[in-house]
Amino acid sequence: MLSKEVQILESQTPGAAKGPRGRALSLSPWADYALRRAGGVLLSVALLVVVTFFMVPLIPGDPAVAVAGADATTEQIEAIRNNLGLNDPLYVQFINYVGGLLTGDLGESFAYSTSVSQIIATKLPFTAEIALLGIILVLVVSVPAGMLVGILTRGGRNKWLDVSFGMLTAFFQAVPQYVVSTMLVVVFAIILKVLPAAGAASLSALILPVVGLSIAPICSIARVVRRETATVLEQDYLRTGRGWRLPALRLYARHALPNLLTTALTLAGLILAGMLGGAIIVENVFNWPGLGREIVTAIVNKDYPVIQGIILVLGLLAILLNLLVDVILGLIDPRTLGGKSNG
């Protein structure tokens, strides 16, 4: 009897007929999706290149002066400007920049006279390490926490928990990342002395940067998941399941969670891409030797190629991350592809 009730419940679950037990997806929705996304990605990359190139020279100061030093003569500074190509018309500089990108050349650092690609290749693994661990932490904590609070506070139950959860997540969502990271250093490195305050000498040095990077995204996604959980739990098919007294784990994990993931992943794609930018702040607080600390040094040195290269790489990673999230959403719920219904 229970198995028959489960079959009925699954037939009422939104998107159930579109899953692996339904008939296979045609190639058409995925083909249409691929064409649309390819055009969107190309446009995003083109805009990223244009904005990156024309934005960086707006930084106050002359790169030639930064390279030559404060005691350099006007002739020396002018010679350096010519050598760096800074006296060329802006459109010529842009054409040379795009030509380099098409051949995989990000240019040469003004300050170090080394390849920008080499600098990024050296620093990117450190940034990728805390960003990847941060993304995993965000997803592992935010979705279950938001769902659990949504279940426990369903129908006005445990009002104190709902209020406490809302206040706590709103607070950490609003507090600047720099302040949160500094608080972590004060509490765990200075007062309790249980974790290192900076550097990358040990695995324990990863903990504070990853937590500092993840707290605000965890709170943002958890709040949305809690709200969506409250909405999903009032759907008729879940009311029916509770009426049949199906096992709670099966009811929530199998029937409620898939419908929450679409909303959670949509928001997560935007937030997690933003974590790459947040890494710049976190790395400087914890003296982490990644792209975040390198770009601040490059801004101080007016090192245009390094700044442009780092922004471009982080932007491309954000675009790819959003594309990955969209593909995962399409696999979970084919209706998000925007193609015709299969059923």
Helices and strands as residue ranges (DSSP letters): H 2-12, G 16-18, H 27-55, G 56-58, H 63-68, H 74-84, H 90-102, H 116-152, G 154-156, H 159-174, H 177-184, I 185-191, G 203-206, H 207-232, H 236-243, H 248-250, I 251-256, H 257-285, H 291-300, H 304-332, G 334-337
